[in-house]
């Protein structure tokens, strides 16, 4: 799994380490990792490359319309979660919706 955020890389890495989640997310990309940010699909492509997986086998889990737009631009399914984001309405292009974390796990597996 990877974290792909438009926020700066270093604070994102620090937060993931302090939450002791770094073992789950070997790849972390921030808004300053590449020349473009989401919704451009470049960070999703780079995350898949670093993980050594085919992009087609990926699922983007996000809480904003920008996340879902990035998934669509990358040609992968976007799972919109209804909590935590800035945009309270599900983006029309979201392939899936989750209202509880258990639903994320079910869809990801």
Phi, psi and omega in degrees: 000156181223155171253127177234110183231151174277352177285160181303145185300308189298313176299326178296315178298316180299315180298315180297320178293315181295330176277001180058041179253358185298334176291337179271337185235082181291343179241128176228126177237136179247174181299341178256011180281327181229169180293339181240161178241167172301140021272003172301137185280000186302319181292325177293319177298317180295321178298315179297318178300312181295328178281344181074034179237157175287136178304324181298339180268007184263157174229127177268120176255121183212164183244017181217165177295331178294320178298314182292323176296322177296317178300313180299316180296330179276350180080026179238166180289141176247127177253112180270128175260140189276005180239152171088344186268174179274342186245111187285348182257138180297128176297140183300330184272003178294129179287328183220162176226141175229133177255350180219148182302325180301329178290326177298313180299313180302313182291324182290329181277000000 
